[in-house]
Amino acid sequence: MTRVQIVDPENKKLEVIVEDSQLSLAIGEEGGQKRTAGRASWIGWDIDIKSEEEKRQEIEEQMTALTNRPGGRR
């Protein structure tokens, strides 16, 4: 696990970022652990597991959207 980030404390949403090579271990066979983590009612939080590459792409898309909107830098 690289880091854990609280994405939305009000709605109890966490994001877990793992090394790209560790994603399959984190989500388990056919996503079993990811589904289990996502429904972790025992802690009451929704958990989203992403690889570092997935998170990098997400941030890149957000930055592109910000710079391409009217009034943004180009």
Z-matrix of the N, CA and C atoms (Angstrom, degrees):
N
C 1 1.444
C 2 1.524 1 107.65
N 3 1.321 2 115.12 1 130.08
C 4 1.452 3 120.17 2 179.48
C 5 1.522 4 110.66 3 -88.16
N 6 1.340 5 115.20 4 -47.78
C 7 1.472 6 118.20 5 178.73
C 8 1.522 7 110.74 6 -161.96
N 9 1.320 8 114.12 7 160.23
C 10 1.460 9 122.01 8 174.60
C 11 1.520 10 106.11 9 -123.28
N 12 1.323 11 115.53 10 133.10
C 13 1.452 12 119.93 11 -177.74
C 14 1.516 13 109.18 12 -130.72
N 15 1.315 14 116.21 13 133.56
C 16 1.464 15 120.60 14 173.98
C 17 1.525 16 106.55 15 -80.72
N 18 1.323 17 116.08 16 113.89
C 19 1.459 18 122.07 17 -176.74
C 20 1.523 19 110.81 18 -85.54
N 21 1.332 20 116.54 19 -41.93
C 22 1.458 21 121.76 20 -176.71
C 23 1.525 22 108.44 21 -147.02
N 24 1.334 23 117.14 22 92.27
C 25 1.468 24 119.16 23 -176.57
C 26 1.527 25 113.26 24 -64.05
N 27 1.310 26 117.19 25 -32.35
C 28 1.460 27 120.45 26 -178.69
C 29 1.524 28 111.39 27 -65.21
N 30 1.341 29 115.72 28 -40.54
C 31 1.464 30 121.04 29 179.55
C 32 1.522 31 112.42 30 -98.37
N 33 1.328 32 116.61 31 9.18
C 34 1.461 33 124.11 32 176.44
C 35 1.532 34 112.43 33 53.63
N 36 1.357 35 114.65 34 63.12
C 37 1.460 36 120.33 35 178.98
C 38 1.524 37 109.67 36 -120.58
N 39 1.333 38 115.10 37 126.79
C 40 1.466 39 122.77 38 177.80
C 41 1.517 40 109.71 39 -113.36
N 42 1.321 41 115.26 40 153.95
C 43 1.452 42 121.42 41 173.64
C 44 1.527 43 106.99 42 -125.80
N 45 1.316 44 116.28 43 127.91
C 46 1.456 45 121.84 44 178.39
C 47 1.522 46 106.78 45 -111.59
N 48 1.327 47 116.24 46 123.41
C 49 1.457 48 121.47 47 179.64
C 50 1.528 49 107.57 48 -107.52
N 51 1.340 50 114.77 49 128.23
C 52 1.466 51 120.66 50 -179.39
C 53 1.524 52 109.21 51 -122.05
N 54 1.317 53 116.29 52 159.60
C 55 1.456 54 120.53 53 175.69
C 56 1.519 55 108.73 54 -59.47
N 57 1.332 56 116.28 55 146.61
C 58 1.463 57 120.90 56 -178.53
C 59 1.525 58 111.36 57 -52.01
N 60 1.321 59 116.59 58 -42.87
C 61 1.467 60 120.98 59 -177.24
C 62 1.526 61 112.82 60 -71.28
N 63 1.317 62 117.24 61 -12.84
C 64 1.462 63 121.11 62 -177.46
C 65 1.531 64 113.09 63 -103.69
N 66 1.337 65 117.05 64 -1.83
C 67 1.467 66 119.75 65 -176.12
C 68 1.526 67 111.91 66 -59.32
N 69 1.320 68 116.90 67 -44.90
C 70 1.469 69 118.71 68 -178.46
C 71 1.520 70 111.56 69 -62.81
N 72 1.323 71 117.29 70 -33.82
C 73 1.474 72 119.97 71 176.28
C 74 1.528 73 110.81 72 -69.66
N 75 1.327 74 115.64 73 -38.20
C 76 1.469 75 120.05 74 -178.02
C 77 1.517 76 112.24 75 -68.21
N 78 1.338 77 116.65 76 -38.84
C 79 1.461 78 118.13 77 -177.80
C 80 1.521 79 112.09 78 -90.65
N 81 1.328 80 117.01 79 -17.07
C 82 1.456 81 120.60 80 176.01
C 83 1.511 82 113.36 81 75.12
N 84 1.317 83 115.01 82 179.66
C 85 1.463 84 121.89 83 -178.85
C 86 1.521 85 110.19 84 -61.47
N 87 1.328 86 115.43 85 123.58
C 88 1.464 87 122.82 86 179.99
C 89 1.527 88 112.51 87 53.38
N 90 1.317 89 116.05 88 30.88
C 91 1.459 90 120.04 89 176.51
C 92 1.512 91 114.48 90 75.97
N 93 1.317 92 118.31 91 14.69
C 94 1.463 93 121.94 92 -176.12
C 95 1.511 94 114.41 93 -57.19
N 96 1.332 95 116.68 94 -46.91
C 97 1.463 96 118.45 95 -179.26
C 98 1.521 97 111.38 96 -70.95
N 99 1.332 98 116.46 97 -33.13
C 100 1.460 99 119.28 98 177.62
C 101 1.523 100 109.57 99 -64.38
N 102 1.320 101 116.65 100 -43.88
C 103 1.469 102 119.19 101 177.86
C 104 1.517 103 110.23 102 -63.14
N 105 1.324 104 115.94 103 -41.82
C 106 1.462 105 119.90 104 179.35
C 107 1.522 106 110.38 105 -62.57
N 108 1.332 107 116.05 106 -46.39
C 109 1.465 108 120.08 107 179.44
C 110 1.520 109 110.36 108 -62.91
N 111 1.334 110 116.64 109 -40.76
C 112 1.457 111 120.69 110 -179.37
C 113 1.511 112 113.35 111 -63.80
N 114 1.308 113 116.51 112 -25.61
C 115 1.467 114 120.69 113 179.68
C 116 1.526 115 111.14 114 -108.74
N 117 1.292 116 116.77 115 26.78
C 118 1.464 117 120.93 116 -175.22
C 119 1.524 118 110.56 117 -69.26
N 120 1.304 119 115.41 118 71.72
C 121 1.466 120 120.21 119 -177.38
C 122 1.518 121 111.79 120 -65.12
N 123 1.322 122 116.54 121 -22.04
C 124 1.466 123 119.29 122 -179.76
C 125 1.519 124 111.72 123 -65.27
N 126 1.341 125 117.65 124 -21.21
C 127 1.460 126 118.88 125 173.16
C 128 1.521 127 110.98 126 -109.76
N 129 1.330 128 116.71 127 -11.51
C 130 1.459 129 120.93 128 175.47
C 131 1.518 130 115.25 129 76.66
N 132 1.322 131 118.38 130 18.00
C 133 1.459 132 121.88 131 -178.92
C 134 1.520 133 110.50 132 -120.82
N 135 1.324 134 116.53 133 145.74
C 136 1.462 135 123.23 134 172.02
C 137 1.525 136 106.12 135 -87.17
N 138 1.334 137 117.20 136 126.92
C 139 1.461 138 121.92 137 -174.94
C 140 1.527 139 109.62 138 -116.97
N 141 1.333 140 116.02 139 125.76
C 142 1.460 141 122.15 140 177.46
C 143 1.524 142 107.86 141 -110.34
N 144 1.334 143 117.22 142 123.66
C 145 1.459 144 122.08 143 -179.26
C 146 1.522 145 108.59 144 -103.55
N 147 1.340 146 116.17 145 126.48
C 148 1.459 147 121.94 146 -179.44
C 149 1.525 148 109.74 147 -133.81
N 150 1.328 149 114.53 148 153.31
C 151 1.465 150 119.24 149 173.64
C 152 1.529 151 108.17 150 -81.94
N 153 1.338 152 116.02 151 163.67
C 154 1.462 153 119.78 152 177.12
C 155 1.528 154 110.48 153 -59.47
N 156 1.335 155 116.73 154 -37.91
C 157 1.465 156 121.05 155 179.82
C 158 1.529 157 110.78 156 -65.94
N 159 1.319 158 117.91 157 -43.07
C 160 1.469 159 120.73 158 177.54
C 161 1.529 160 110.44 159 -60.05
N 162 1.320 161 116.93 160 -42.75
C 163 1.464 162 121.34 161 -179.80
C 164 1.523 163 110.51 162 -67.13
N 165 1.338 164 117.19 163 -40.27
C 166 1.462 165 121.08 164 178.16
C 167 1.529 166 110.16 165 -60.53
N 168 1.334 167 116.64 166 -45.04
C 169 1.464 168 120.94 167 179.63
C 170 1.527 169 111.25 168 -64.18
N 171 1.321 170 116.02 169 -40.08
C 172 1.469 171 120.49 170 178.75
C 173 1.528 172 110.31 171 -60.89
N 174 1.325 173 116.91 172 -45.69
C 175 1.470 174 121.17 173 -179.95
C 176 1.523 175 110.37 174 -65.87
N 177 1.321 176 116.56 175 -40.83
C 178 1.458 177 121.11 176 178.75
C 179 1.534 178 110.47 177 -60.56
N 180 1.330 179 117.39 178 -43.35
C 181 1.467 180 121.55 179 178.13
C 182 1.524 181 111.26 180 -63.53
N 183 1.331 182 116.57 181 -40.23
C 184 1.458 183 120.54 182 179.14
C 185 1.531 184 110.49 183 -64.98
N 186 1.331 185 116.76 184 -41.75
C 187 1.460 186 120.90 185 179.48
C 188 1.535 187 110.81 186 -65.60
N 189 1.325 188 116.75 187 -40.49
C 190 1.459 189 121.07 188 177.78
C 191 1.526 190 110.34 189 -62.49
N 192 1.318 191 116.49 190 -44.03
C 193 1.460 192 120.70 191 178.86
C 194 1.525 193 111.20 192 -61.86
N 195 1.325 194 116.77 193 -39.79
C 196 1.473 195 120.26 194 179.28
C 197 1.524 196 112.04 195 -66.78
N 198 1.324 197 116.56 196 -40.13
C 199 1.467 198 119.10 197 -176.95
C 200 1.524 199 112.57 198 -80.60
N 201 1.326 200 118.50 199 -16.11
C 202 1.459 201 121.03 200 -179.65
C 203 1.522 202 113.91 201 -96.45
N 204 1.299 203 118.25 202 -4.04
C 205 1.454 204 118.80 203 -179.61
C 206 1.548 205 109.08 204 -82.37
N 207 1.325 206 116.50 205 158.14
C 208 1.480 207 119.68 206 -179.92
C 209 1.519 208 110.54 207 -54.47
N 210 1.311 209 115.39 208 133.20
C 211 1.469 210 120.59 209 179.59
C 212 1.512 211 113.18 210 87.45
N 213 1.351 212 117.19 211 -8.58
C 214 1.466 213 120.40 212 178.61
C 215 1.516 214 110.91 213 -81.97
N 216 1.297 215 116.51 214 165.67
C 217 1.462 216 121.02 215 178.57
C 218 1.509 217 110.59 216 -74.90
N 219 1.288 218 116.55 217 148.78
C 220 1.469 219 121.67 218 176.70
C 221 1.485 220 110.31 219 -134.03
